[in-house]
Structures are given as C-alpha cells and as structure tokens.
Amino acid sequence: MSDLPRISGREVTKALKRIGYEQDRQRGSHMILRQATTPHRRVTVPDHKELAKGTLRAIIREVGLTVDEFNDLL
C-alpha cells in the first residue's frame, strides 16, 4: 500500500477531472464535483491548501479508486 500524497483540494479536482468528473458548483470553500456520465455521482472536495489524510482517503474511496490508482492520476 502506497502513501497518500500531500496535495491541495484543487490538485484533487484536477486529478478527478481526468477520470470524468467536472465541477458542478462551489459553495464557500467546498467544491462539488459531478461525474459526467451515468450514474452522475457527486463528491465534495474542500478547497484547502492541504487536505487531511482522512479526508483525502474518504474522497478516493467515494469515487471508487484505490490509493495507487489515484497516485497514477497525479
């Protein structure tokens, strides 16, 4: 199992755009991304300079990736 990277919310957004997510809207410091194809899943990404490890792990799990697959997107 590889380590989680220390990245910002905007870098997570860029990585998720590579697998078909697009920014749906933003409210305050939270960006809501929407999957472009069916089933149109939504995921919330905080727009912070550095995401906490638990938050990043939850986002990765929510979109259905492993940590290694996510690291390959970066």
Biopython code that builds the backbone (N, CA, C, O; Angstrom):
import numpy as np
from Bio.PDB.StructureBuilder import StructureBuilder

atoms = [
    (1, "MET", "N", (0.847, -1.172, 0.000)),
    (1, "MET", "CA", (0.000, 0.000, 0.000)),
    (1, "MET", "C", (0.891, 1.233, 0.000)),
    (1, "MET", "O", (1.802, 1.357, 0.818)),
    (2, "SER", "N", (0.619, 2.125, -0.912)),
    (2, "SER", "CA", (1.452, 3.322, -1.007)),
    (2, "SER", "C", (0.886, 4.433, -0.120)),
    (2, "SER", "O", (-0.266, 4.394, 0.314)),
    (3, "ASP", "N", (1.722, 5.394, 0.122)),
    (3, "ASP", "CA", (1.341, 6.513, 0.983)),
    (3, "ASP", "C", (0.445, 7.491, 0.244)),
    (3, "ASP", "O", (0.479, 7.602, -0.982)),
    (4, "LEU", "N", (-0.345, 8.185, 1.017)),
    (4, "LEU", "CA", (-1.183, 9.242, 0.454)),
    (4, "LEU", "C", (-0.324, 10.466, 0.182)),
    (4, "LEU", "O", (0.530, 10.819, 0.996)),
    (5, "PRO", "N", (-0.544, 11.115, -0.954)),
    (5, "PRO", "CA", (0.210, 12.343, -1.225)),
    (5, "PRO", "C", (-0.330, 13.501, -0.407)),
    (5, "PRO", "O", (-1.489, 13.490, 0.007)),
    (6, "ARG", "N", (0.498, 14.485, -0.178)),
    (6, "ARG", "CA", (0.068, 15.720, 0.488)),
    (6, "ARG", "C", (-0.249, 16.720, -0.618)),
    (6, "ARG", "O", (0.650, 17.332, -1.193)),
    (7, "ILE", "N", (-1.537, 16.878, -0.906)),
    (7, "ILE", "CA", (-1.940, 17.741, -2.009)),
    (7, "ILE", "C", (-3.102, 18.627, -1.585)),
    (7, "ILE", "O", (-3.741, 18.412, -0.555)),
    (8, "SER", "N", (-3.351, 19.631, -2.420)),
    (8, "SER", "CA", (-4.429, 20.579, -2.146)),
    (8, "SER", "C", (-5.736, 20.080, -2.763)),
    (8, "SER", "O", (-5.752, 19.130, -3.545)),
    (9, "GLY", "N", (-6.813, 20.738, -2.396)),
    (9, "GLY", "CA", (-8.114, 20.401, -2.959)),
    (9, "GLY", "C", (-8.181, 20.643, -4.454)),
    (9, "GLY", "O", (-8.843, 19.897, -5.176)),
    (10, "ARG", "N", (-7.507, 21.672, -4.922)),
    (10, "ARG", "CA", (-7.507, 21.961, -6.361)),
    (10, "ARG", "C", (-6.755, 20.888, -7.151)),
    (10, "ARG", "O", (-7.139, 20.567, -8.276)),
    (11, "GLU", "N", (-5.694, 20.337, -6.576)),
    (11, "GLU", "CA", (-4.970, 19.254, -7.241)),
    (11, "GLU", "C", (-5.819, 17.986, -7.298)),
    (11, "GLU", "O", (-5.753, 17.236, -8.272)),
    (12, "VAL", "N", (-6.612, 17.747, -6.263)),
    (12, "VAL", "CA", (-7.536, 16.610, -6.276)),
    (12, "VAL", "C", (-8.573, 16.809, -7.381)),
    (12, "VAL", "O", (-8.908, 15.868, -8.099)),
    (13, "THR", "N", (-9.074, 18.026, -7.513)),
    (13, "THR", "CA", (-10.053, 18.333, -8.549)),
    (13, "THR", "C", (-9.477, 18.078, -9.941)),
    (13, "THR", "O", (-10.157, 17.505, -10.793)),
    (14, "LYS", "N", (-8.238, 18.494, -10.179)),
    (14, "LYS", "CA", (-7.594, 18.261, -11.480)),
    (14, "LYS", "C", (-7.458, 16.771, -11.761)),
    (14, "LYS", "O", (-7.684, 16.327, -12.887)),
    (15, "ALA", "N", (-7.090, 15.998, -10.747)),
    (15, "ALA", "CA", (-6.930, 14.553, -10.920)),
    (15, "ALA", "C", (-8.277, 13.895, -11.228)),
    (15, "ALA", "O", (-8.353, 13.017, -12.088)),
    (16, "LEU", "N", (-9.328, 14.309, -10.539)),
    (16, "LEU", "CA", (-10.640, 13.709, -10.766)),
    (16, "LEU", "C", (-11.228, 14.107, -12.114)),
    (16, "LEU", "O", (-12.034, 13.367, -12.678)),
    (17, "LYS", "N", (-10.838, 15.260, -12.632)),
    (17, "LYS", "CA", (-11.295, 15.659, -13.966)),
    (17, "LYS", "C", (-10.752, 14.714, -15.035)),
    (17, "LYS", "O", (-11.368, 14.550, -16.088)),
    (18, "ARG", "N", (-9.612, 14.098, -14.772)),
    (18, "ARG", "CA", (-9.024, 13.148, -15.724)),
    (18, "ARG", "C", (-9.838, 11.861, -15.842)),
    (18, "ARG", "O", (-9.722, 11.143, -16.835)),
    (19, "ILE", "N", (-10.661, 11.565, -14.835)),
    (19, "ILE", "CA", (-11.473, 10.347, -14.897)),
    (19, "ILE", "C", (-12.957, 10.655, -15.095)),
    (19, "ILE", "O", (-13.805, 9.796, -14.854)),
    (20, "GLY", "N", (-13.271, 11.860, -15.527)),
    (20, "GLY", "CA", (-14.639, 12.155, -15.926)),
    (20, "GLY", "C", (-15.482, 12.959, -14.956)),
    (20, "GLY", "O", (-16.697, 13.042, -15.131)),
    (21, "TYR", "N", (-14.883, 13.548, -13.949)),
    (21, "TYR", "CA", (-15.634, 14.422, -13.047)),
    (21, "TYR", "C", (-15.484, 15.857, -13.521)),
    (21, "TYR", "O", (-14.449, 16.237, -14.069)),
    (22, "GLU", "N", (-16.520, 16.647, -13.308)),
    (22, "GLU", "CA", (-16.469, 18.067, -13.661)),
    (22, "GLU", "C", (-17.022, 18.859, -12.486)),
    (22, "GLU", "O", (-17.836, 18.361, -11.709)),
    (23, "GLN", "N", (-16.567, 20.097, -12.371)),
    (23, "GLN", "CA", (-17.024, 20.913, -11.254)),
    (23, "GLN", "C", (-18.462, 21.335, -11.503)),
    (23, "GLN", "O", (-18.771, 21.987, -12.501)),
    (24, "ASP", "N", (-19.326, 20.956, -10.590)),
    (24, "ASP", "CA", (-20.745, 21.251, -10.703)),
    (24, "ASP", "C", (-21.051, 22.625, -10.119)),
    (24, "ASP", "O", (-21.726, 23.445, -10.741)),
    (25, "ARG", "N", (-20.540, 22.859, -8.908)),
    (25, "ARG", "CA", (-20.774, 24.142, -8.245)),
    (25, "ARG", "C", (-19.804, 24.268, -7.086)),
    (25, "ARG", "O", (-19.068, 23.334, -6.765)),
    (26, "GLN", "N", (-19.815, 25.436, -6.465)),
    (26, "GLN", "CA", (-18.972, 25.665, -5.296)),
    (26, "GLN", "C", (-19.751, 26.514, -4.315)),
    (26, "GLN", "O", (-20.407, 27.488, -4.682)),
    (27, "ARG", "N", (-19.663, 26.118, -3.063)),
    (27, "ARG", "CA", (-20.303, 26.906, -2.012)),
    (27, "ARG", "C", (-19.265, 27.129, -0.930)),
    (27, "ARG", "O", (-18.862, 26.193, -0.239)),
    (28, "GLY", "N", (-18.842, 28.353, -0.789)),
    (28, "GLY", "CA", (-17.793, 28.662, 0.172)),
    (28, "GLY", "C", (-16.502, 28.002, -0.244)),
    (28, "GLY", "O", (-16.028, 28.196, -1.364)),
    (29, "SER", "N", (-15.928, 27.219, 0.660)),
    (29, "SER", "CA", (-14.653, 26.581, 0.354)),
    (29, "SER", "C", (-14.813, 25.129, -0.065)),
    (29, "SER", "O", (-13.835, 24.381, -0.049)),
    (30, "HIS", "N", (-16.015, 24.710, -0.439)),
    (30, "HIS", "CA", (-16.236, 23.324, -0.835)),
    (30, "HIS", "C", (-16.683, 23.257, -2.293)),
    (30, "HIS", "O", (-17.678, 23.867, -2.684)),
    (31, "MET", "N", (-15.918, 22.495, -3.092)),
    (31, "MET", "CA", (-16.239, 22.301, -4.495)),
    (31, "MET", "C", (-16.998, 20.988, -4.627)),
    (31, "MET", "O", (-16.584, 19.966, -4.080)),
    (32, "ILE", "N", (-18.113, 21.019, -5.355)),
    (32, "ILE", "CA", (-18.891, 19.820, -5.590)),
    (32, "ILE", "C", (-18.632, 19.385, -7.015)),
    (32, "ILE", "O", (-18.931, 20.108, -7.966)),
    (33, "LEU", "N", (-18.068, 18.184, -7.154)),
    (33, "LEU", "CA", (-17.769, 17.635, -8.466)),
    (33, "LEU", "C", (-18.834, 16.616, -8.823)),
    (33, "LEU", "O", (-19.350, 15.907, -7.959)),
    (34, "ARG", "N", (-19.158, 16.553, -10.107)),
    (34, "ARG", "CA", (-20.197, 15.651, -10.592)),
    (34, "ARG", "C", (-19.609, 14.780, -11.680)),
    (34, "ARG", "O", (-18.874, 15.259, -12.544)),
    (35, "GLN", "N", (-19.934, 13.499, -11.636)),
    (35, "GLN", "CA", (-19.471, 12.580, -12.670)),
    (35, "GLN", "C", (-20.245, 12.880, -13.946)),
    (35, "GLN", "O", (-21.472, 12.971, -13.925)),
    (36, "ALA", "N", (-19.529, 13.035, -15.061)),
    (36, "ALA", "CA", (-20.155, 13.455, -16.314)),
    (36, "ALA", "C", (-21.056, 12.367, -16.896)),
    (36, "ALA", "O", (-22.041, 12.679, -17.566)),
    (37, "THR", "N", (-20.736, 11.097, -16.651)),
    (37, "THR", "CA", (-21.536, 10.003, -17.196)),
    (37, "THR", "C", (-22.405, 9.400, -16.098)),
    (37, "THR", "O", (-22.221, 9.683, -14.914)),
    (38, "THR", "N", (-23.333, 8.584, -16.503)),
    (38, "THR", "CA", (-24.202, 7.912, -15.555)),
    (38, "THR", "C", (-23.365, 7.038, -14.647)),
    (38, "THR", "O", (-22.474, 6.367, -15.167)),
    (39, "PRO", "N", (-23.555, 6.983, -13.392)),
    (39, "PRO", "CA", (-24.676, 7.337, -12.537)),
    (39, "PRO", "C", (-24.613, 8.731, -11.928)),
    (39, "PRO", "O", (-25.310, 8.987, -10.946)),
    (40, "HIS", "N", (-23.812, 9.637, -12.464)),
    (40, "HIS", "CA", (-23.732, 11.034, -12.016)),
    (40, "HIS", "C", (-23.475, 11.163, -10.520)),
    (40, "HIS", "O", (-24.181, 11.888, -9.819)),
    (41, "ARG", "N", (-22.467, 10.459, -10.044)),
    (41, "ARG", "CA", (-22.100, 10.569, -8.628)),
    (41, "ARG", "C", (-21.579, 11.967, -8.335)),
    (41, "ARG", "O", (-21.040, 12.642, -9.213)),
    (42, "ARG", "N", (-21.746, 12.385, -7.100)),
    (42, "ARG", "CA", (-21.209, 13.677, -6.662)),
    (42, "ARG", "C", (-20.249, 13.445, -5.519)),
    (42, "ARG", "O", (-20.440, 12.556, -4.689)),
    (43, "VAL", "N", (-19.207, 14.265, -5.492)),
    (43, "VAL", "CA", (-18.227, 14.194, -4.420)),
    (43, "VAL", "C", (-17.866, 15.625, -4.034)),
    (43, "VAL", "O", (-17.736, 16.495, -4.896)),
    (44, "THR", "N", (-17.707, 15.860, -2.740)),
    (44, "THR", "CA", (-17.370, 17.180, -2.230)),
    (44, "THR", "C", (-15.891, 17.216, -1.887)),
    (44, "THR", "O", (-15.387, 16.357, -1.163)),
    (45, "VAL", "N", (-15.193, 18.229, -2.420)),
    (45, "VAL", "CA", (-13.763, 18.391, -2.178)),
    (45, "VAL", "C", (-13.543, 19.760, -1.536)),
    (45, "VAL", "O", (-13.901, 20.781, -2.124)),
    (46, "PRO", "N", (-12.962, 19.794, -0.346)),
    (46, "PRO", "CA", (-12.663, 21.085, 0.279)),
    (46, "PRO", "C", (-11.554, 21.808, -0.486)),
    (46, "PRO", "O", (-10.584, 21.186, -0.918)),
    (47, "ASP", "N", (-11.699, 23.100, -0.648)),
    (47, "ASP", "CA", (-10.702, 23.914, -1.354)),
    (47, "ASP", "C", (-9.672, 24.409, -0.334)),
    (47, "ASP", "O", (-9.580, 25.606, -0.058)),
    (48, "HIS", "N", (-8.902, 23.473, 0.218)),
    (48, "HIS", "CA", (-7.891, 23.796, 1.218)),
    (48, "HIS", "C", (-6.500, 23.649, 0.614)),
    (48, "HIS", "O", (-6.324, 22.956, -0.388)),
    (49, "LYS", "N", (-5.514, 24.300, 1.224)),
    (49, "LYS", "CA", (-4.136, 24.221, 0.731)),
    (49, "LYS", "C", (-3.589, 22.809, 0.856)),
    (49, "LYS", "O", (-2.836, 22.352, -0.004)),
    (50, "GLU", "N", (-3.963, 22.119, 1.923)),
    (50, "GLU", "CA", (-3.537, 20.739, 2.111)),
    (50, "GLU", "C", (-4.675, 19.967, 2.762)),
    (50, "GLU", "O", (-5.171, 20.353, 3.821)),
    (51, "LEU", "N", (-5.087, 18.876, 2.125)),
    (51, "LEU", "CA", (-6.174, 18.077, 2.667)),
    (51, "LEU", "C", (-5.659, 17.147, 3.751)),
    (51, "LEU", "O", (-4.538, 16.646, 3.667)),
    (52, "ALA", "N", (-6.469, 16.919, 4.759)),
    (52, "ALA", "CA", (-6.138, 15.956, 5.798)),
    (52, "ALA", "C", (-6.140, 14.551, 5.194)),
    (52, "ALA", "O", (-6.861, 14.280, 4.234)),
    (53, "LYS", "N", (-5.329, 13.668, 5.763)),
    (53, "LYS", "CA", (-5.213, 12.315, 5.220)),
    (53, "LYS", "C", (-6.550, 11.582, 5.201)),
    (53, "LYS", "O", (-6.876, 10.906, 4.225)),
    (54, "GLY", "N", (-7.319, 11.714, 6.273)),
    (54, "GLY", "CA", (-8.613, 11.036, 6.341)),
    (54, "GLY", "C", (-9.594, 11.565, 5.313)),
    (54, "GLY", "O", (-10.363, 10.800, 4.730)),
    (55, "THR", "N", (-9.572, 12.862, 5.089)),
    (55, "THR", "CA", (-10.451, 13.476, 4.091)),
    (55, "THR", "C", (-10.089, 12.994, 2.700)),
    (55, "THR", "O", (-10.969, 12.636, 1.917)),
    (56, "LEU", "N", (-8.795, 12.981, 2.384)),
    (56, "LEU", "CA", (-8.348, 12.527, 1.068)),
    (56, "LEU", "C", (-8.687, 11.058, 0.866)),
    (56, "LEU", "O", (-9.149, 10.672, -0.208)),
    (57, "ARG", "N", (-8.464, 10.238, 1.879)),
    (57, "ARG", "CA", (-8.773, 8.811, 1.772)),
    (57, "ARG", "C", (-10.274, 8.600, 1.546)),
    (57, "ARG", "O", (-10.662, 7.722, 0.774)),
    (58, "ALA", "N", (-11.114, 9.389, 2.205)),
    (58, "ALA", "CA", (-12.565, 9.278, 2.036)),
    (58, "ALA", "C", (-12.988, 9.669, 0.619)),
    (58, "ALA", "O", (-13.867, 9.033, 0.037)),
    (59, "ILE", "N", (-12.368, 10.714, 0.061)),
    (59, "ILE", "CA", (-12.685, 11.143, -1.307)),
    (59, "ILE", "C", (-12.292, 10.048, -2.293)),
    (59, "ILE", "O", (-13.056, 9.719, -3.201)),
    (60, "ILE", "N", (-11.100, 9.486, -2.113)),
    (60, "ILE", "CA", (-10.630, 8.425, -3.008)),
    (60, "ILE", "C", (-11.571, 7.224, -2.942)),
    (60, "ILE", "O", (-11.920, 6.649, -3.973)),
    (61, "ARG", "N", (-11.976, 6.850, -1.748)),
    (61, "ARG", "CA", (-12.892, 5.719, -1.577)),
    (61, "ARG", "C", (-14.248, 6.018, -2.201)),
    (61, "ARG", "O", (-14.866, 5.139, -2.802)),
    (62, "GLU", "N", (-14.711, 7.260, -2.060)),
    (62, "GLU", "CA", (-16.029, 7.645, -2.562)),
    (62, "GLU", "C", (-16.111, 7.579, -4.086)),
    (62, "GLU", "O", (-17.165, 7.256, -4.633)),
    (63, "VAL", "N", (-15.015, 7.882, -4.774)),
    (63, "VAL", "CA", (-15.034, 7.821, -6.240)),
    (63, "VAL", "C", (-14.708, 6.434, -6.760)),
    (63, "VAL", "O", (-14.759, 6.199, -7.967)),
    (64, "GLY", "N", (-14.370, 5.505, -5.862)),
    (64, "GLY", "CA", (-14.171, 4.118, -6.274)),
    (64, "GLY", "C", (-12.773, 3.788, -6.752)),
    (64, "GLY", "O", (-12.601, 2.874, -7.559)),
    (65, "LEU", "N", (-11.774, 4.505, -6.279)),
    (65, "LEU", "CA", (-10.389, 4.256, -6.671)),
    (65, "LEU", "C", (-9.603, 3.690, -5.496)),
    (65, "LEU", "O", (-10.026, 3.779, -4.344)),
    (66, "THR", "N", (-8.454, 3.107, -5.812)),
    (66, "THR", "CA", (-7.504, 2.742, -4.777)),
    (66, "THR", "C", (-6.497, 3.885, -4.674)),
    (66, "THR", "O", (-6.463, 4.766, -5.534)),
    (67, "VAL", "N", (-5.686, 3.872, -3.631)),
    (67, "VAL", "CA", (-4.681, 4.912, -3.450)),
    (67, "VAL", "C", (-3.676, 4.866, -4.596)),
    (67, "VAL", "O", (-3.249, 5.911, -5.086)),
    (68, "ASP", "N", (-3.294, 3.664, -5.027)),
    (68, "ASP", "CA", (-2.351, 3.538, -6.142)),
    (68, "ASP", "C", (-2.937, 4.093, -7.438)),
    (68, "ASP", "O", (-2.238, 4.777, -8.186)),
    (69, "GLU", "N", (-4.206, 3.807, -7.713)),
    (69, "GLU", "CA", (-4.854, 4.332, -8.919)),
    (69, "GLU", "C", (-4.917, 5.861, -8.863)),
    (69, "GLU", "O", (-4.697, 6.535, -9.870)),
    (70, "PHE", "N", (-5.216, 6.398, -7.687)),
    (70, "PHE", "CA", (-5.269, 7.848, -7.536)),
    (70, "PHE", "C", (-3.895, 8.472, -7.754)),
    (70, "PHE", "O", (-3.780, 9.500, -8.420)),
    (71, "ASN", "N", (-2.859, 7.859, -7.201)),
    (71, "ASN", "CA", (-1.489, 8.372, -7.375)),
    (71, "ASN", "C", (-1.092, 8.360, -8.846)),
    (71, "ASN", "O", (-0.326, 9.224, -9.271)),
    (72, "ASP", "N", (-1.584, 7.416, -9.633)),
    (72, "ASP", "CA", (-1.270, 7.374, -11.061)),
    (72, "ASP", "C", (-1.897, 8.545, -11.817)),
    (72, "ASP", "O", (-1.402, 8.932, -12.876)),
    (73, "LEU", "N", (-2.981, 9.112, -11.286)),
    (73, "LEU", "CA", (-3.640, 10.257, -11.924)),
    (73, "LEU", "C", (-2.856, 11.543, -11.738)),
    (73, "LEU", "O", (-3.018, 12.486, -12.512)),
    (74, "LEU", "N", (-2.008, 11.591, -10.718)),
    (74, "LEU", "CA", (-1.283, 12.826, -10.410)),
    (74, "LEU", "C", (-0.138, 13.056, -11.321)),
    (74, "LEU", "O", (0.568, 14.055, -11.186)),
]
sb = StructureBuilder()
sb.init_structure("model")
sb.init_model(0)
sb.init_chain("A")
sb.init_seg("    ")
for serial, (resi, resn, name, xyz) in enumerate(atoms, 1):
    if name == "N":
        sb.init_residue(resn, " ", resi, " ")
    sb.init_atom(name, np.array(xyz, "f"), 0.0, 1.0, " ", f" {name:<3s}", serial, name[0])
structure = sb.get_structure()
